[in-house]
Amino acid sequence: MGRIKTTMIKRKTKELLNLHGQKFTTDFEQNKTLTNQYTRGGSKKIRNIIAGYMTRLKKQEA
């Protein structure tokens, strides 16, 4: 079993997916830098969780 994502993480990730979805890929490292670009503030841990969830969503799309 994995960690359960909070509503804030899911909401922020889906918001980024709607606004900049074509720029994100299945590569975590690239998603990490893009997440850092498109979000303000927040901690490094939160940005990494969002990038990981984005990677997972992109893999499910493919």
ZAZA-134406 format. One record per residue: residue in one letter; y, z, x of N, C-alpha, C in turn; residue number from 1. Coordinates in pm, whole numbers, m for minus. Example, Ala and Ser with C-alpha at 12.3 -4.5 7.8 and 13.67 -1.06 7.14 Angstrom:
BEGIN
VODREN  resn     nyy     nzz     nxx    cayy    cazz    caxx     cyy     czz     cxx  resi
VODREN     a    m569     780    1319    m450     780    1230    m330     780    1320     1
VODREN     s    m225     708    1285    m106     714    1367       3     787    1290     2
//
This chain:
BEGIN
VODREN  resn     nyy     nzz     nxx    cayy    cazz    caxx     cyy     czz     cxx  resi
VODREN     m    m117       0      83       0       0       0     124       0      87     1
VODREN     g     227     m65      35     353     m71     108     455      25      49     2
VODREN     r     572      19     104     681     101      53     737      38     m74     3
VODREN     i     784     119    m164     843      70    m287     992      49    m264     4
VODREN     k    1042     m69    m300    1183    m101    m282    1265     m39    m395     5
VODREN     t    1381      13    m362    1467      73    m463    1539     m36    m541     6
VODREN     t    1596       2    m654    1667     m93    m739    1786    m153    m665     7
VODREN     m    1853     m74    m584    1968    m123    m509    1928    m234    m412     8
VODREN     i    1815    m216    m345    1766    m317    m251    1731    m445    m325     9
VODREN     k    1660    m433    m435    1621    m551    m512    1743    m623    m569    10
VODREN     r    1839    m548    m620    1958    m607    m679    2039    m681    m572    11
VODREN     k    2059    m619    m457    2138    m680    m350    2068    m804    m296    12
VODREN     t    1936    m799    m282    1861    m913    m230    1868   m1030    m326    13
VODREN     k    1852   m1004    m456    1857   m1113    m553    1998   m1171    m566    14
VODREN     e    2098   m1086    m545    2236   m1134    m544    2258   m1229    m427    15
VODREN     l    2210   m1192    m308    2220   m1279    m192    2140   m1407    m211    16
VODREN     l    2026   m1396    m275    1941   m1513    m300    2012   m1612    m392    17
VODREN     n    2082   m1561    m493    2155   m1650    m584    2274   m1716    m516    18
VODREN     l    2344   m1641    m430    2464   m1695    m366    2433   m1783    m245    19
VODREN     h    2337   m1742    m161    2311   m1811     m34    2162   m1840     m15    20
VODREN     g    2089   m1862    m121    1943   m1874    m113    1892   m1985     m24    21
VODREN     q    1964   m2097     m19    1917   m2211      60    1925   m2185     210    22
VODREN     k    2006   m2088     251    2022   m2059     394    1913   m1966     447    23
VODREN     f    1853   m1887     362    1749   m1793     405    1615   m1866     420    24
VODREN     t    1532   m1817     512    1402   m1880     538    1292   m1774     537    25
VODREN     t    1174   m1811     581    1063   m1717     589    1061   m1644     724    26
VODREN     d    1162   m1667     808    1171   m1603     939    1256   m1475     927    27
VODREN     f    1196   m1360     956    1263   m1232     943    1385   m1221    1034    28
VODREN     e    1373   m1265    1159    1483   m1251    1255    1606   m1330    1210    29
VODREN     q    1585   m1449    1159    1696   m1529    1110    1757   m1465     985    30
VODREN     n    1673   m1414     896    1721   m1347     775    1801   m1222     809    31
VODREN     k    1761   m1156     916    1832   m1035     959    1976   m1068     997    32
VODREN     t    1996   m1174    1073    2132   m1211    1113    2213   m1261     994    33
VODREN     l    2151   m1337     904    2221   m1384     785    2260   m1269     693    34
VODREN     t    2171   m1172     678    2200   m1055     595    2318    m978     655    35
VODREN     n    2322    m968     786    2432    m900     853    2564    m973     827    36
VODREN     q    2560   m1106     821    2679   m1186     795    2731   m1167     653    37
VODREN     y    2642   m1167     556    2680   m1173     416    2697   m1038     348    38
VODREN     t    2662    m929     415    2681    m798     354    2784    m720     434    39
VODREN     r    2855    m634     364    2955    m550     430    2901    m407     437    40
VODREN     g    2935    m342     546    2898    m201     560    2748    m182     558    41
VODREN     g    2705     m63     517    2564     m34     511    2507      m6     649    42
VODREN     s    2392      52     650    2330      86     777    2238     m26     823    43
VODREN     k    2198     m17     947    2107    m114    1005    1973    m113     931    44
VODREN     k    1928       6     893    1801      19     822    1805     m53     687    45
VODREN     i    1913     m35     612    1926    m100     482    1929    m252     499    46
VODREN     r    2003    m300     598    2009    m445     623    1872    m500     658    47
VODREN     n    1794    m426     737    1660    m471     773    1567    m471     653    48
VODREN     i    1580    m374     564    1496    m371     444    1529    m490     354    49
VODREN     i    1658    m520     340    1699    m634     259    1647    m764     320    50
VODREN     a    1657    m778     451    1608    m898     520    1456    m911     504    51
VODREN     g    1385    m802     512    1239    m806     495    1200    m843     354    52
VODREN     y    1271    m791     256    1242    m824     117    1276    m971      89    53
VODREN     m    1384   m1021     149    1421   m1161     135    1313   m1250     194    54
VODREN     t    1260   m1212     310    1152   m1288     373    1031   m1294     282    55
VODREN     r     998   m1182     222     883   m1175     131     904   m1265       9    56
VODREN     l    1024   m1264     m47    1054   m1349    m164    1047   m1496    m129    57
VODREN     k    1098   m1533     m11    1094   m1673      33     951   m1720      57    58
VODREN     k     866   m1631     109     725   m1668     130     654   m1688      m3    59
VODREN     q     691   m1610    m104     632   m1624    m236     675   m1754    m302    60
VODREN     e     797   m1800    m274     846   m1927    m330     766   m2045    m276    61
VODREN     a     733   m2040    m148     667   m2154     m84     523   m2170    m124    62
//
